[in-house]
Amino acid sequence: MHSFEVTGAKKLKGEIVPQGAKNEALQIISAVLLTPEKVTINNIPDILDVNLLIELLADMNVKTERHNRHSCTFQADNVNIDYLRSEAYRTKSGRLRGSVMLAGPLLARYRKAFIPKPGGDKIGRRRLDTHIIGFEKLGAQFTYHNEDGFFHLTAPGLKGAYMLLDEPSVTGTANIVMAAVMAKGTTTIYNAACEPYLQQLCKMLSRMGANIQGIGSNMLVINGVDYLGGTEHSMLPDMIEVGSFIGLAAMTQSEITIKNAGIEHLGQIPDKFRQLGIRMDFRGDDIYIPEQEVYEVQTFLDGSVMTIYDHPWPGFTPDLLSIVLVVATQAKGSVLVHQKMFESRLFFVDKLIDMGAQIILCDPHRAAVIGLGREQNLRGITMSSPDIRAGVSLLIAALSAEGKSIIQNIEQIDRGYQYIDERLRQLGAQIKRV
């Protein structure tokens, strides 16, 4: 087990480039199973979750040619389906929630799939109902086997159907889309997720020969085709990293430029940080955050306390609420953070309270943050990273705090952020891996 040793209260300065989008990568890389032809993917984030998925594909006999750490060509022309019943697959796929994304392409092309119980972050229930119900409406049958912990899915022939999703799940929508692109007839998915990750997947599938209408909306209409071909695809910049770096600059009173930020795909992210009083300038596709002594939280027009909550796209992404909460601790003013989606994602606030933050955890979904306005700096402590986003939030807190902090269980951070310690050191951060 590794830890980060961080000496905080240092102003940072310089330029940083966001990695490729993690959440997009897990969908896009799974989609290579839909064709026997070569698919080349660029701007792949070099992180544990993505590398584990690539390993899984290689174990399934998918040819993988890594041109470098961020570019790879895949060819799924001789997939070993029997591997999916092995103990090795169960063990490895169970460590990665993203492995569920293999089910849609496998059902579409091979008429069967196996889904392990979800792995990944411990941030509350992460149910698979949307995926399974969508597959059933397309004609798949599933059974759960207690002896191996797998959902077994079979589909002698997928047929298009109309479905109204119970929630606009990004992974659920992506999985159903990948199953539907080769189903017979027309599939209509209403209440579909429309995040940029999902749009990117649909655009890639269209280049491969899929017939998808309504991309970017919450209603997708898919006319099934018999064959998909190869293509080349580049990931968007990771919007969660962009938001994390905005928060980092504010907390450490630093002057930072985020290069190639993919501003047109950020949605409400810049505006939510502006509501916290953080200044930023768009310079082409770069975001410049000036050094700022104090940032003051806005109020609503009627003077009531600012509430920031997550919502399906184009609402604010839940993956950045942990960052918002940390940044609010040093703002001037109060914020209510409402995490609607995951009931355990705010449980890292006890570490922030130990550091000196004024936070009231109202219930598993809501936390009231009373900003200190820098009147009292956070202090360094020893803490553990519970999940990817909370881990980076604690890292940002440590970089702004007086004294030394130790962050344990940083494998969680490595799952989502590539070389984060190296990149922060280039900005002047005092951080080392021990």
ZAMARGU-4260 file (C-alpha; in steps of 0.2 Angstrom, whole numbers, plus 5000, padded with zeros to 4 digits):
<rodrens>
0) 5000/5000/5000 | 5006/5017/4995 | 5003/5034/5003 | 5005/5052/4998 | 5015/5063/5010
5) 5010/5081/5007 | 5017/5097/5014 | 5004/5110/5011 | 5001/5129/5011 | 5012/5131/4995
10) 5006/5142/4981 | 5007/5133/4964 | 5010/5140/4947 | 5010/5134/4929 | 5001/5124/4916
15) 4993/5107/4917 | 4985/5096/4904 | 4969/5086/4908 | 4970/5067/4904 | 4958/5058/4893
20) 4941/5056/4900 | 4940/5040/4912 | 4921/5038/4911 | 4922/5039/4892 | 4936/5027/4890
25) 4927/5013/4899 | 4913/5014/4887 | 4923/5017/4871 | 4936/5002/4875 | 4921/4990/4878
30) 4914/4995/4861 | 4929/4987/4852 | 4920/4970/4855 | 4907/4975/4842 | 4918/4972/4827
35) 4931/4960/4821 | 4940/4975/4812 | 4954/4986/4820 | 4949/5000/4831 | 4962/5013/4836
40) 4959/5024/4852 | 4969/5039/4856 | 4971/5050/4872 | 4968/5035/4883 | 4970/5039/4902
45) 4985/5029/4909 | 4975/5024/4925 | 4972/5008/4934 | 4954/5006/4930 | 4957/5008/4911
50) 4972/4998/4911 | 4963/4984/4920 | 4949/4984/4907 | 4962/4983/4893 | 4970/4968/4902
55) 4953/4960/4903 | 4951/4962/4884 | 4968/4955/4881 | 4964/4940/4892 | 4949/4937/4881
60) 4960/4935/4866 | 4957/4953/4859 | 4973/4958/4850 | 4980/4974/4859 | 4994/4984/4851
65) 4999/4998/4862 | 5008/5012/4852 | 5011/5021/4868 | 5003/5023/4885 | 4989/5034/4878
70) 4986/5025/4861 | 4981/5008/4857 | 4974/4997/4843 | 4961/4983/4847 | 4955/4969/4836
75) 4942/4957/4842 | 4942/4945/4828 | 4945/4929/4839 | 4937/4932/4856 | 4938/4918/4868
80) 4920/4917/4876 | 4924/4903/4887 | 4936/4914/4897 | 4921/4924/4903 | 4916/4908/4914
85) 4933/4907/4922 | 4938/4911/4940 | 4952/4922/4933 | 4939/4933/4924 | 4927/4933/4939
90) 4941/4939/4951 | 4948/4953/4939 | 4931/4959/4932 | 4925/4960/4950 | 4938/4973/4954
95) 4932/4985/4941 | 4914/4991/4940 | 4918/4996/4922 | 4918/4978/4917 | 4899/4979/4917
100) 4901/4988/4900 | 4907/4973/4891 | 4889/4965/4893 | 4881/4975/4879 | 4893/4972/4866
105) 4895/4954/4870 | 4876/4951/4869 | 4875/4960/4853 | 4889/4950/4844 | 4890/4934/4854
110) 4872/4932/4861 | 4878/4929/4879 | 4887/4939/4893 | 4892/4937/4911 | 4891/4952/4923
115) 4900/4950/4940 | 4893/4959/4956 | 4899/4978/4954 | 4916/4982/4960 | 4925/4999/4962
120) 4921/5013/4974 | 4912/5010/4990 | 4900/5025/4988 | 4884/5017/4991 | 4872/5006/4981
125) 4876/5005/4962 | 4862/4995/4955 | 4862/4986/4939 | 4843/4986/4936 | 4843/4999/4922
130) 4856/4988/4912 | 4846/4971/4915 | 4829/4978/4912 | 4835/4986/4896 | 4843/4970/4890
135) 4827/4960/4894 | 4816/4972/4884 | 4828/4969/4869 | 4825/4950/4872 | 4839/4944/4883
140) 4835/4933/4898 | 4845/4933/4914 | 4848/4922/4929 | 4859/4926/4945 | 4870/4911/4950
145) 4874/4912/4969 | 4888/4899/4966 | 4899/4910/4955 | 4892/4928/4959 | 4887/4931/4941
150) 4872/4937/4931 | 4871/4925/4916 | 4863/4934/4901 | 4858/4925/4885 | 4850/4932/4870
155) 4846/4920/4855 | 4841/4935/4845 | 4840/4953/4851 | 4825/4963/4844 | 4822/4982/4844
160) 4810/4989/4857 | 4803/5005/4865 | 4809/5008/4883 | 4807/5022/4896 | 4822/5021/4907
165) 4819/5022/4926 | 4834/5033/4928 | 4845/5042/4915 | 4860/5030/4920 | 4875/5034/4909
170) 4882/5017/4910 | 4865/5009/4908 | 4861/5019/4893 | 4878/5015/4885 | 4876/4997/4888
175) 4859/4996/4880 | 4865/5007/4865 | 4879/4995/4862 | 4867/4980/4863 | 4854/4988/4852
180) 4865/4994/4838 | 4865/4976/4831 | 4847/4971/4836 | 4834/4968/4823 | 4822/4982/4820
185) 4821/4999/4829 | 4825/5003/4847 | 4819/5019/4856 | 4827/5024/4872 | 4818/5038/4881
190) 4825/5046/4897 | 4842/5041/4890 | 4858/5049/4897 | 4865/5063/4886 | 4882/5066/4894
195) 4897/5070/4883 | 4904/5053/4886 | 4888/5045/4879 | 4888/5057/4864 | 4906/5052/4860
200) 4901/5033/4861 | 4886/5036/4849 | 4897/5046/4837 | 4910/5032/4837 | 4897/5019/4834
205) 4890/5029/4820 | 4907/5030/4811 | 4907/5011/4813 | 4891/5010/4803 | 4878/5011/4817
210) 4862/5020/4814 | 4858/5032/4829 | 4847/5047/4829 | 4845/5060/4843 | 4863/5060/4849
215) 4864/5073/4863 | 4846/5072/4868 | 4837/5061/4880 | 4828/5051/4866 | 4839/5040/4856
220) 4832/5030/4841 | 4843/5016/4835 | 4840/5006/4819 | 4849/4990/4820 | 4862/4985/4808
225) 4870/4968/4804 | 4889/4973/4804 | 4900/4986/4812 | 4917/4990/4805 | 4933/4998/4812
230) 4937/5016/4816 | 4948/5028/4825 | 4943/5038/4840 | 4950/5051/4852 | 4944/5054/4870
235) 4938/5071/4876 | 4948/5079/4890 | 4942/5073/4907 | 4930/5086/4914 | 4932/5079/4932
240) 4950/5083/4931 | 4947/5100/4924 | 4935/5104/4939 | 4947/5097/4951 | 4961/5108/4944
245) 4949/5123/4946 | 4946/5119/4964 | 4965/5116/4967 | 4969/5133/4960 | 4957/5142/4972
250) 4961/5132/4987 | 4980/5135/4986 | 4978/5153/4980 | 4988/5148/4964 | 4989/5154/4946
255) 4986/5139/4935 | 4982/5137/4917 | 4972/5122/4912 | 4977/5118/4894 | 4966/5110/4881
260) 4951/5109/4893 | 4938/5105/4881 | 4927/5120/4886 | 4913/5117/4875 | 4910/5100/4883
265) 4910/5106/4901 | 4892/5111/4903 | 4888/5119/4920 | 4905/5115/4928 | 4913/5133/4926
270) 4897/5141/4931 | 4896/5131/4948 | 4914/5136/4952 | 4910/5154/4948 | 4895/5153/4960
275) 4909/5149/4974 | 4917/5166/4969 | 4931/5158/4959 | 4937/5169/4944 | 4943/5161/4928
280) 4946/5167/4910 | 4943/5157/4894 | 4958/5159/4882 | 4954/5149/4867 | 4952/5131/4874
285) 4962/5135/4889 | 4956/5140/4906 | 4966/5153/4916 | 4963/5154/4935 | 4972/5169/4942
290) 4979/5169/4960 | 4965/5174/4971 | 4966/5179/4990 | 4948/5177/4994 | 4933/5170/4985
295) 4915/5173/4991 | 4901/5162/4988 | 4886/5170/4979 | 4868/5169/4986 | 4852/5166/4977
300) 4843/5181/4971 | 4832/5181/4986 | 4847/5181/4998 | 4845/5162/5003 | 4860/5151/5005
305) 4868/5144/4990 | 4864/5125/4987 | 4874/5115/4974 | 4867/5098/4970 | 4870/5085/4957
310) 4858/5081/4942 | 4858/5072/4926 | 4867/5080/4912 | 4866/5094/4907 | 4865/5097/4926
315) 4880/5097/4937 | 4890/5080/4938 | 4890/5071/4955 | 4908/5067/4952 | 4913/5085/4956
320) 4902/5088/4972 | 4917/5081/4983 | 4928/5095/4975 | 4915/5108/4978 | 4913/5104/4996
325) 4931/5105/4999 | 4933/5121/4990 | 4918/5129/5000 | 4928/5126/5016 | 4939/5141/5013
330) 4927/5152/5004 | 4918/5166/5012 | 4900/5162/5015 | 4890/5146/5017 | 4885/5132/5005
335) 4873/5117/5006 | 4880/5103/4996 | 4867/5090/4991 | 4873/5073/4984 | 4857/5065/4978
340) 4864/5050/4969 | 4876/5041/4981 | 4872/5039/4999 | 4889/5037/5006 | 4899/5049/4995
345) 4899/5063/5009 | 4906/5051/5022 | 4924/5058/5020 | 4919/5075/5028 | 4925/5068/5045
350) 4943/5070/5039 | 4940/5088/5034 | 4932/5092/5051 | 4948/5085/5059 | 4958/5097/5048
355) 4948/5111/5055 | 4934/5113/5042 | 4917/5119/5048 | 4905/5106/5041 | 4888/5099/5047
360) 4884/5082/5040 | 4865/5084/5039 | 4861/5066/5033 | 4870/5054/5021 | 4866/5065/5006
365) 4868/5083/5013 | 4882/5093/5021 | 4881/5112/5026 | 4898/5120/5024 | 4902/5136/5033
370) 4916/5144/5024 | 4931/5150/5034 | 4936/5164/5022 | 4954/5159/5026 | 4953/5166/5043
375) 4958/5149/5049 | 4969/5137/5038 | 4966/5119/5037 | 4979/5108/5047 | 4988/5093/5040
380) 4983/5076/5047 | 4984/5057/5043 | 4969/5051/5033 | 4963/5037/5021 | 4956/5039/5003
385) 4939/5031/5003 | 4935/5033/4984 | 4942/5041/4969 | 4934/5058/4970 | 4935/5060/4989
390) 4953/5055/4988 | 4957/5069/4976 | 4947/5081/4987 | 4957/5076/5002 | 4973/5079/4992
395) 4967/5096/4987 | 4963/5100/5006 | 4981/5093/5011 | 4989/5104/4998 | 4981/5120/5005
400) 4983/5115/5024 | 4997/5120/5036 | 5009/5107/5039 | 5011/5089/5033 | 4997/5077/5028
405) 4998/5058/5025 | 4985/5051/5013 | 4984/5032/5013 | 4975/5020/5001 | 4980/5031/4986
410) 4977/5016/4975 | 4959/5023/4975 | 4966/5040/4968 | 4977/5031/4955 | 4962/5022/4948
415) 4956/5039/4941 | 4970/5051/4940 | 4986/5047/4930 | 5003/5052/4937 | 4994/5065/4948
420) 5009/5067/4960 | 5021/5070/4946 | 5010/5082/4937 | 5007/5092/4953 | 5025/5093/4957
425) 5028/5101/4940 | 5016/5115/4947 | 5027/5117/4963 | 5017/5105/4975 | 5027/5096/4988
430) 5020/5079/4987 | 5029/5062/4987 | 5024/5044/4986 | 5029/5033/5000
</rodrens>
